[in-house]
Amino acid sequence: MAKHPVPHQKTCRSRSKTRHSAFQKITRKKLTDVAKTVKCANCGLAKRPHYTCENCGMYRGRQVIKFKMPGEKKDVQKIKV
């Protein structure tokens, strides 16, 4: 049976926390680079690509979500296409 390497000393708290914080920093940077926004073709506000615009409810040139007008009961209504 092969012997596995064993640490000679316990890893101190500051070293493990430093390693953890460095990993978090790199991961956070990767996530912010991934989250892109594009301009909505209808209203011009920033939106996530391949998602419905939260401002006007348009997706790929079609009205997908109908927002509440004054006097209506429901807040948001999905439109079947």
C-alpha positions in Angstrom: 0.0 0.0 0.0 1.4 3.4 -1.0 2.0 6.1 1.6 0.3 9.4 1.0 2.0 12.7 1.9 0.9 14.2 5.2 1.4 17.8 6.2 4.0 18.3 8.9 2.2 21.2 10.6 -1.3 22.4 11.0 -2.2 25.1 8.5 -2.6 28.4 10.4 -5.8 30.3 10.2 -4.4 33.4 8.5 -2.9 31.3 5.7 -6.1 29.4 5.0 -8.2 32.6 5.1 -5.7 34.3 2.7 -6.0 31.4 0.3 -9.8 31.5 0.6 -10.1 35.2 0.1 -7.8 35.1 -3.0 -10.0 32.4 -4.5 -13.2 34.5 -3.8 -11.6 37.5 -5.4 -10.7 35.6 -8.6 -14.2 34.0 -8.8 -16.0 37.3 -8.2 -14.0 38.9 -11.1 -14.9 36.0 -13.4 -18.6 36.4 -12.6 -18.6 40.1 -13.2 -16.9 39.5 -16.6 -19.5 36.9 -17.5 -22.6 39.1 -16.7 -23.0 41.1 -19.9 -25.7 43.5 -20.8 -27.0 44.6 -24.1 -29.2 47.5 -25.2 -32.9 46.8 -25.7 -34.0 47.4 -29.3 -37.3 48.8 -28.2 -36.7 51.0 -25.3 -32.9 51.3 -25.3 -32.3 50.4 -21.6 -29.7 47.8 -20.6 -30.9 44.2 -20.3 -29.4 40.7 -20.1 -28.9 39.0 -23.5 -31.5 36.3 -24.4 -33.9 37.6 -21.7 -37.1 39.7 -21.8 -36.6 43.4 -21.2 -37.8 44.2 -17.7 -38.8 47.7 -18.7 -41.0 47.2 -21.8 -41.6 43.4 -21.9 -40.3 42.9 -25.4 -38.2 39.8 -26.5 -36.9 39.5 -30.1 -39.3 42.1 -31.5 -42.5 40.6 -29.8 -44.4 41.8 -26.8 -44.1 38.9 -24.4 -45.2 40.4 -21.1 -48.0 42.9 -20.7 -47.5 45.2 -17.8 -50.2 46.7 -15.6 -52.1 49.7 -16.9 -54.0 52.0 -14.5 -57.3 50.4 -13.7 -56.3 46.8 -14.4 -56.3 44.2 -11.6 -53.3 42.0 -12.4 -49.8 43.3 -12.2 -48.1 41.2 -15.0 -49.7 39.0 -17.6 -47.9 36.6 -19.9 -49.0 36.6 -23.5 -49.2 33.3 -25.4 -47.5 33.5 -28.7 
